Amino acid sequence: MAHRSAFIVRGGFNLKLTTPPSKVLADASSRAAAAHAEFIAAVDDIPSGLPHPDGTQRIQNASSKLRAARDDMKRAHSRLDTFMTAGIVPED
């Protein structure tokens, strides 16, 4: 699905955003949801509650991926907030 470019007008200039901040946030949120589902699946895959060494590594990998996705989502929220409240065009 292609996204539309956003245009804003500041001081008589039209500025084109190649990726609207709301689209960046939606994408980051989707990645965070997918990483969360992967983490839950890794944890739920342990029948006894005591993971074997490979299971431990799988959980650590999923946890790292989830942390990175949530960090991306926080940055996207911050960029969208700055854009909406101050009208500052965030850098891509």
Secondary structure, 3 states (H helix, E strand, C coil): CCCCCEEEEECCEEEEECCCHHHHHHHHHHHHHHHHHHHHHHHHCCCCCCCCHHHHHHHHHHHHHHHHHHHHHHHHHHHHHHHHHHCCCCCC
